[in-house]
């Protein structure tokens, strides 16, 4: 097992234990977890809302720490949702990269941001 895979498995296990110790499994339905994930994603987005692209690339320490906390929240809810549904998010991401490689061949997609059906 690779280091990142072991780390992900550790995270998933820690989340299971965290939820079980608090008897939160009853609340961790796919619907509730997906909604919580959307809320945390919005909180991440809010941190960038009025920044210019340049400002967003040069965050001060305080802002970067706030972004890190929201990224963690998104990762935790996404990990928990995948676990509850029995989805391996790493395998799903690898499949999605292959799908995207077919949708966005380098010769057509390089250097532009158009959607695959507009290439």
RAFENFEN-V731851 format. One record per pair of residues at least 24 apart in sequence whose ideal C-beta (glycine too) atoms are under 7 Angstrom apart, sorted by the first residue. I is the first residue (numbers start at 1). J is the second residue. D is the distance in whole Angstrom. If there is no record, write none. Layout:
i-><I & I>
j-><J & J>
d-><D & D>
This chain:
i-><5 & 8 & 11 & 12 & 12 & 15 & 15 & 15 & 15 & 16 & 28 & 28 & 30 & 30 & 30 & 33 & 33 & 33 & 33 & 34 & 36 & 37 & 37 & 37 & 37 & 40 & 40 & 40 & 40 & 41 & 43 & 44 & 44 & 44>
j-><90 & 90 & 79 & 79 & 83 & 76 & 79 & 80 & 83 & 83 & 80 & 84 & 81 & 84 & 85 & 77 & 80 & 81 & 84 & 81 & 77 & 74 & 77 & 78 & 81 & 70 & 73 & 74 & 77 & 74 & 70 & 70 & 71 & 74>
d-><7 & 6 & 6 & 6 & 5 & 6 & 6 & 5 & 7 & 7 & 6 & 6 & 6 & 6 & 6 & 6 & 6 & 4 & 6 & 6 & 5 & 7 & 4 & 6 & 6 & 6 & 4 & 5 & 6 & 6 & 5 & 4 & 7 & 6>
